[in-house]
Amino acid sequence: MARYIGKRAITGVVMVILSVCINFTLIRLAPGDPIRIMAGTDNPNQAMIDTLTKKYGLDKSIPEQFVMFLAGIAKGDLGFSYVSHENVVDAILLKLGPTLMLSLTALIIAVLLGTTLGILAARKVNSWWDKFLCGISYVFDSTPSFWLGLIMILVFASALHIFPTSGMVNLRVQSKGLGRILDIAYHLVLPVTTLVCIQTPYYFRIARSSVLQVMAEDFITTFKATGMPRKKVFNKYVFKNAMLPTITVVGMSIAFLFSGAVLIETVFAWPGMGRLLIDSISRRDYPILTGIYFIISVAVATMMILIDIVYGIVDPRIKHDQPST
C-alpha cells in the first residue's frame, strides 16, 4: 500500500503541475488586460500602465511568469491580488470557510438522502414508490440551480418572510457566540435547501442503478438460491459493492467543493469562493484565479489517492501492491 501511495503521489504532483500550467497559460491568453482595468477606461495614463505592468511582472513572457509562480509556490507564496492587494492565501482562506460551510453541509445531506432513497427505490423496483422517486428526481435534475434559488427567495423570503433573502449574517444585529451560529444557520437554510434539491437526484440515480446492477449479478442469484436470507445478502454483499461508485462520486465532489457553488453563492449573495472566482474573472485578477485553480488541482489529486485507499478498504478484492509474475 505504501508503495502504491508513493506512486500515486508522484502522479498527483505531475497532474497538479500540468493542470496549473494549462490554467496559468489560458488565464493570461484570455481577452482583457488587468492593468488597463485598474488604470481605468476613460483616460488611462500610459506611464501608470507601464509602471504597473513592470511592477506585477506582466512585461515578461508567460513561461517566465510561470517559473516565477512556481518559485513562489516553493516558498509558500501565491502572490498578491491585483485588486485588493492582499495576500492570495489570506484572500482564499477568508472565503473558503463560508464555501465549505455551505457546500459541505449540502453535500452531506444530499449524499445521505439520495443514497437512502436510491436504495429504497432499487429494492422496490417498478413499484409506485420507485416510479414516484424517479419522476421527482428527473424534475429536480432538470431544474436550473439559479432558477430554483430565485424561486426559493420569492416564496420563502419575499412572500412568506420566513427566511432572509441573502447574505451570511444579519448585519444589523451583529450577534456573537451561539447567537451568531444560529444566525448563520438561519441564513444557510435556503441556499443549502436549493443545493440539496439539485444534488440529491444525482446520488439517487447512482445508488439506484448500482444496487440494481449488483443485484443482477450471478453470485447474488446463487446466494438467494441457497436460501440465504435476503437481508443478509443485501447487507453483506449488495450494499458494499454498490457503494463503490458512490464513493468515487462523493470523493470528486468533495475535491470540487473548493471552487464553490458559483450560481448559488451569486443568487444568495453568499461570501464564498464562487463569488470570489466570478469577481476575479471579471477583474482579470490573475494571482487569485491561479491560486484557486492550484488549490482545486491539489484537492482533486489528493482525493483521487484517498478514493483508491478507501476502495482497498471497502473491497478486499482490490489489491494495490500485487507481486509481479
N, C-alpha and C positions, 0 to 999 in steps of 0.2 A: 504493500500500500504506500509506504513512504517513497519508494522509487517511482511509483506511478504519479504521486502528488508532485514530486520534483519535476517530472517530465511535463505534467500539465501546467505547472507554474511557469516553466520556461516558455511553453506555448502561449500562455496567457500574457506574459511580458511582451512577446513578439507581436501578439494581436493588439495589445494596447498601443504599442509604438506605431504600428501601421495605421490603426484607427485614428490616432491623434494626428499623424502626418497627413492623412487624407482630409480630415476635418479642418486642420490648420490651413491647408492649401485652399480648399474650397471656400472657406470663410473669406479669405483675402482676395480671391478671384471674383467674388460676388460683386455686383454693381454697388456703388456707393463708397464714399470716402469719409471715414470717421473724423478726419482733421477738418475737412470743409464743413461737416455738420457742426462741429464745435465752434468753428470760426464764424458761422452764420452764413446765410444765403443772400442777404440783402447787399451788404458792402464788405465782402471778405477781404481781409488785409493779407496780401501775398507774403509780406515779411513774417507775419504771425504764422501763416500756414507753413512756410519753410522752416521756421523755428520749431513748431510743434512736431512737424514731420521728422525732423532730426532728433528731437527730444525722445520721441517714442520709438525710434529706430525703424520707422516706416520708409526711410530713404534707402534701406538695404534691401537686397533681394530676398525672396521668400525662403530659399534654403538657408541663408544667413540668419534670418529671423527665427527659423525653426531650430537651428543649432543653439541660438541664444535662449530659446524657450526650454529646450532640453537641459541646458546648463542651469537654468533657474529651477527646474523640477528637481535636479540632483541636489540642490541646496534647500529644497522645500519651499521655493518661492515661485508662485504662479503669476507674479506681476501685480500691477495696479490698474484699476478701472480708469478708462479714458474720461468717463463722465463724472463719477463720484470721487475719483482719486483715492479710493480706499483699497486696501489690500484685497486681492481676489479671493483668497481663502476666507477672510473675515466676512466678505460680502456674501459668499456662498453659504457659509455656516449660519449666517443670520437668517437666511431663507430656507435652509434645509430642515430646521426644526418644524416649522409650520407645515411644510410639504409632507414630511414623514407622518406628522400627526394626522393629517387629512387622508393621505393616500394609503398609509398602512392600516389605519382603522377601517377604511372602506374595503381594503383587500382582505383582511381577516374575516370580516362579516360576509363578504361575497363568496369567499372560498368555502367557509363553513356552510352557509346557506345553499349555495349552488351545488356543492358536492352532496350534501344530505338529500336535497330534492332530486338530484340526478340518480342517486342510488335507489331512492324510493320509487321513482318512475321506472327504472330498469327492472326492479323486482316485480312490478305490476305492469309490464309492457302491454301496450294496446288496450289498457283499461281506460275508463273515462278520466281517471286521475292522471295517467300518463299523457293522454291527449290534451288535457287542460293545461298541464305544466308546459308541454311543448309549445302550445299556442301562445301562452303568456311569454315564454322565453323568446319566441320569434318577434313578438310585438316590441318588447324592450330592446332586443338586439338590433332592430332596425330603426330605433329612435335615436336621433342625434343628441348627444350629451348636452350641447349648449341649449337646444330647444327644450329639453326636459328640465334643465336648470332654470330657464326663464319661466316655464310653467309652474315650477315649484315656488318661485318667488311671487308670481302673480297670485297664486291660490293661497299659499300659507303665510306669506308676508304682507302683500298688498291688500288682499281681500279679507282674510281671516285675522290678520295681525297676530298670529301665533308665534312666528319666528322672525328674526331680523332679516333684512334684505341682503346685507353684505357685511364684509369685514370679519375680523377675528375676535375683537372685543368691543365692548361699548365704551367709546372714548369719553363719554360724558360722566361715567360712573367712576372709572379708574380704581376698580376694586383690586384687592390684594389677597394672597393666601387662598383659602378654599373658595372665596367668592370669585376670584379670578379664574380658578379652574372650572367652576360651574358656568361662568360667563363664556369661556372658550368652548365648553361642551355644548352650550346653548347655541352658539354660532356655528358649531360643527354639524348640527342635525341636518339641515337642508343640503349642503354640499356632499356630505357623506351618504345621505339617502340617495341622491342623484347618482353618485358613483356606484353605489351598491346595485341600483336598478339596472345600470348599464353593464356592469361586470358580471353579475350573477349568472345570466344566461350562458356566458362563455364557459364557466366552470360546470354549470348544469349539463351542457351538451357533452363536455369531455368526460365527466363522471358517468353519465348515462351510456354513452357509446362504449366506453372502456369496460364497464360492467357487463354489458350485453355481449361484447366480443369475448371476454374471458369465460362467461357462462356457456358460450357456444363451443368452447374447446373440448377436445375428446376426453382429456383426463378428468374434466368436471363431470362429463356424462358417465364416465366409468365410476367415479365416486358415488354418484347418485344411484347407479345400477347396483352397486354393492350394498346399498341400504344405509349408507352413512347419512346421518341427519342433515337436512338441508341447511339448517342454521350453522352447523359446524363446517359444512362445505363452503358456505359463503364467508364466514368469519375467518377461516384459516387459509383458504386458497383463493377465493374470488376477490375479496376485498383487497388483500395485499398486492396482488398482481394488477388489479385495476387501478390502483392508486399511483402507479409509476408515471403515467402521462400527466396526471395532476401535479405531481411533484415537480416535473420539468417545467410546466407552465407557471406554477407558483414561483419557482426559483427565478425564472426570467422576468416575471412581473415585479418581483422584489428588486431586481437589478435596475429596472427602468423606473422605479419609484423616484429615483434621484432626479429625474428630468421633470418631475412634477406633472400634475394634471392640468395642462395648459388651458384648455377651454373652460373647465370647471372653475379654476382659480381666477380666470378672467371674468366670468359671469358673476361670481360671488365676491369679487374683489378680495380674494384670499391672498395674503402676502407671502407667497411661496416661490419655489424655483420656476414654476411655469410662467408666472408673470415676469420674473427676472429674465428668463430666457427670451420672452417676446420683446421686452423693453430693450434688451441688449442687441437683439437682431435689428430692431428699428433704428437704434443709435449707432450700429456698427461698432459695438464695444468689444473688440477682438479679444482682449485678455479674459473678460468674463465668459464669453462664448467658449473659448478654448478651454478654460478651466472647467466649465460644466461638462463639455464633451469628454474631457480627460477623466473626470470623476465617474461619468457613466461607463466609459470603457473599462476602468478598473473594477467597477461594480459588476459588470457583465462577466469579465474574466474570472473574478472571484466566485461568483455564483455558479459558473459552469463547473468549477472544481468542486464546490460544495455539493452540487447536484450529483456528480459522479460518486462522491463519497457516500451520500445518502442512498444512492442506488445500490451500492455494495452492501450496505447495512440492511436495507429492506428486502433485497432479493439475493439470497446466498448463492444463486446460480451465477451471478456476475463476479468474476474474479479479475482483479486488476493486475496482479503480478503472477501470470502464468509462466511456468518454466518452458523454455524453448525446446522444441523437439527436433 
